[in-house]
Amino acid sequence: MQKLSTRDRGFENRIDTLTVGLGKVRARFVKDATIGIRRARSLRLSKIGEALDEKIALHATHKRLSRNLADERIGQIVMERILARGVETITEDTRIVLDQFQIEKRFATKMEFIEDIDTEDSHCMGYRMCEALSSNIGSDTYRPLTFALWSRNAPGYQSDNHEIISLIKNVQTVAANKGTFILNARLGDDDDVLGFLSTESTTNFITRLHDERQLMYRQHTQPASELAQERDLPYSCSVFKYEDDREKQYCLQYGFVPVRLPQAPDRPLFMVVVRCDSYEADSRGTAFYYLLTSLPMRRNQRVLRRVVEAYLTRRQVIATNRLVHQKSSLDDLRVLTYSRVKNLAAMMLATHASHLDNARGLPLTQRGLTFNRRYHAPPSIKKPLQKKAVNQSALHGLSFPNVDSIPSAGY
């Protein structure tokens, strides 16, 4: 095996905290798998074996890793410990962002319980996954907590909503109901999920609603879009997006209205209405966000702004986490059994969760909407370009490349 660097030794020490009491065989497997994933940046067992560089034949290392991956309990134990370690940093103000996506296996046909998945670009085979990620508002780091991985062809499968609700229950139990769940419209604007969040769950949440979601206001039921049209939006602020070597500025107007859900008339909720206008002549126009939350709202700009900022900046967390998956080649895992798929995903989670120390978490590398204007250029921008940008108008005063687009309608 390769000699460990100082950084690898710190990583190995953090992995050791996850393997206490697992036994020598399990502990060695977890340590080898995570170090191999970190070095190879791949979930292929052959590449992990090459990265470990053991003094035995490569096929022997591959066989050992595959044999240990068949242990159904090892992934569950590691995930439980990662979650327990992650919730230590969660406070009442921490966001718990849920992100659902697919593990696409375009040419796989023999993997156990693999299902047909329709994506935006094509039709392929794969599995479904939803991750829970924690990050404080205004923080430049995030932390992966846990995930749910499932297939609609697997025995015991009930529904996607059941998997998502089970994930929420797991996190809120370990976190002792601290934190605020953040869900997009695709995840949160569902009768089953909304019913659970508003009746059974005691953890706060923020979820975006579709235009047609029915809400109760003063004993009357009407769609969220119609209810929003009758509201005054007394507060406003600017947000910024950096794209195509220039700054784009957006004006947000927001307000709130107390509402209830027809299926949960006893639970007081609030809908925060956000209107987003672009100052750009070539923009796509005005966008509305209807954010349903259990957090108590009042006529205070700071209180409302925290809800708006918590939701609109969540894409930075999601985009960064997906970039991490891309670098680890999550879609390139090659094992045949369902339990091995889950365990390999758990080893990937352990690798990411142990990359940095507990106090910091993983850095947010993807820029998105920000409520704080940046007056400094990143290292990739040369000084002459920075000086030229500063001399431009207030609207296009700065320039930053590689920025996420403004959230689409589904987010």
Secondary structure, DSSP 4 states (H G I P E B T S, - for coil): -PPPPHHHHHHHHHHHHHSTTS-HHHHHHHHHHHHHHHHH-S--HHHHHHHHT-SS-HHHHHHHHHHHHT-HHHHHHHHHHHHHHHGGG--TTEEEEEEEEEEEETT--SSTT-EEEE-SS-EEEEEEEEEEEEEETT-SEEEEEEEEEE-TTSTT---HHHHHHHHHHHHHHHTTT-SEEEE-HHHHSSHHHHHIIIII--SEEEEEE-TT-EEEETTEEEEHHHHHHT----EEEEEEEEETTEEEEEEEEEEEEEEEETTEEEEEEEEEEEEEEES-TTS---EEEEEEE-S---S-HHHHHHHHHHHHTHHHHHHHHHHHHHHTTGGG---SSHHHHHHHHHHHHHHHHTSS-TTT-EE---B--BSS---S--TTS-HHHHHHHHTS-STT----SSBPPPP-TT-
